[in-house]
C-alpha cells in the first residue's frame, strides 16, 4: 500500500514537470501516464493504454521504438537528438515535429525493466530556424560564387595598382598581394596567343579611347579562363595616367558561344557535303542561305546569288508553274516539283526540288533541297522509247497473228480440201494414195500448229482486257475434276487440297481455270507407274501475291538438263506413249505472266514436281 502511494506521489510529481514527460510499460511500451505538455506535443487528448508505435509515427518512428527496446532490454539510459515524427494534432494534414528525446528506466522489478520514462524536448522551431540560416548561407555563397566581376584601378605612370577588388582574386586565382607585389602579373597571365589583343588596346587607350576585349588567361592552378575586360582611360595633359577596368569571367558563355559556332561550322560542312542543292528562300523569292553546290552548279558567285530572284534560275517555260508551286508551299506547308535549272551559261539541267515552309531570322521562308535528275530523265526517255518499241512490236505481233489466223490458214484449208478430193480419185494407185495421205497429214499438222500459235498470241490481250471476278479455288477444282473424271479414275489419282491460306482471288476466271486444269492434267499424264499418284493443291499469301501450288509424286523433270526448256512451246520430256503436244506448261506461264505473275518449279526425276504460280491478289 505504501508503494502504491509512493508511486502515485511520483506520478503526480511527474505531471507537474513543465517539459513533455510520459511513462511506458512493458515490451509493448504501453503508455501509463503523459503530462499535459506531452499530450500537447503529440496532439492527443489521452494516450494512456495505447502503444508507443501508435503515437510516434513518421520518419523516425521505427528508430524510436528500437531506442525504447534497447533501454527495456539493457536497462541503460539512452538519448537521441532531432528525431522526426508525424503527429496528427487533430488537423487535416499531419504535422512533422522534431524532438530531442531522453529515455531511461524508471521502474525495475527483479532486475527487469518494467517502466521507462520518456523525456521530450520540442526543437522544431530551432531546427527550422537553423535550416533557414543554412539556406540563407547557401544562397549567399551561391550568389558570391556566381559573381564573376572584378574591379581595379592602376596607375600607369607608376606601373602599380591603386585598388583591386576581391572579384579579381577569384577570377585570376591569384591573391591581391600577388598583384601588388608583381606589377606585370596582369600581363604575364594572359594566354601567349592572345597578348596581341592587349597590345592593340594599349594604342587605343593612349588615344583616350575606351576598350572592350575578350581573351584568355592562365590561372594560378594552370586552368584557362575567358575574360571580358572593359577599360576606361584617364588622360592628363595628353598623357595616359590611369586606367580603371571591370573584369568578367565569361568562360561558360564563351564555351557555349564556341560550341554554337562549332555546330554552325559542322552544319555548314554537312550542308556543303550534301549531294544536291540546299537553299533557303525568302517569301519575296530571294535566297537567304545556300550551300556551295548551288554556286558550283549554277555558275553564279555567292554575291550574285544574293541579288538574283530564284526564277532567274528556272527555265522560262516552267516559271509560272514553279512560282505557283512556291506560293502553294507557303500556303500548305510543303511541296515538290520538277523543272530545269537554268545556269549562268544558259545550260538547262533537269532538277527535282522539294521545300518546307519555315521561319528563318524572323522571316517566312522555304527550306528545300534540289537533286539532279538528269540520269532519271534519261532513263525515263529510254523507258518511254522502249515502251514505244514494245507497243510497235506488239502491233506487229498482232499483225503476225492476224496473218497466221487468216492469210495462212486459208491456203492450208484449201490444201486439205484438195487432198480430200484426190483421196477419192486415186483409188487404184497405192503410191499416190500414200502420197496424198502424207500431204494431208502434214497439212493437218501445220493447221494445228497455226491454231496453237494463234491461241498463245491471243492470250496476252485477253489477260489485260478480260473482266476480273471473284474466283473460289475449291469450286474451280471441282469443275476440273468433273471434266477429268475418266482420267482421274483411270490413273487412280488421290487429289487433296488445302486452300485455307487463301480461299479466293479476284482475277480472270478463264485463266485461273486453265492454269489449274493444265497443271492437274500434266500431273495425271506424267504420273509414275511405280507408285500411286498423289496430287496436292494449296494456296498461301506471299507479299502482295497469292501463290497457287500444285505438287505431285510423278515422273519429275531433270531441271539440270531441261531447266531452261520446261516452259517452251512443244517441249516434251516424257513422250513415250503419253499423249499431248507440249503446250500446257507454256500456256500456264503465258497466262500467269498476262495476269502480272510468274511460275516457279521444283522437280526431281522419279520423285515428283511442284509448280508454284504467283498471281497478284488484286
Secondary structure, DSSP 8 states (H G I E B T S, - for coil): -HHHHHHHHHHHHHHH-SSEEEEEETTTTEEEEE-HHHHHHHT-S--TT-BHHHHSBSTTHHHHHHHHHHHHHH---EEEEEEEEEE-TTSSS-EEEEEEEEEEEEEEETTEEEEEEEEEEE-HHHHHHHHHHHHHHHHHHHHHHH--EEEEEEETTTTEEEEE-HHHHHHHSS-HHHHHH-TTHHHHTB-GGGHHHHHHHHHHHHTT--EEEEEEEE-TTS-EEEEEEEEEEEEETTEEEEEEEEEEE-HHHHHHHHHHHHHHHHHHHHHHHSSSEEEEEETTSBEEEE-HHHHHHH---HHHHHHSBGGGGB-GGGHHHHHHHHHHHHHHSEEEEEEEEE-TTS-EEEEEEEEEEEEETTEEEEEEEEEE-HHHHHHHHHHHHHHHHHHHHHHHHHHHHHIIIIIIHHHHHHHHHHHHHHHHH-TT-HHHHHHHHHHHHHHHHHHHHHHHHHHHHHHHHHHHHS--EEEEHHHHHHHHHHHTHHHHHHHT-EEEEE-TT--EEEE-HHHHHHHHHHHHHHHHHT--TTS--EEEEEEEEETTEEEEEEEE-SS---HHHHTTTTTSTT--S--TT----S-HHHHHHHHHHHTT-EEEEEEETTTEEEEEEEEE--
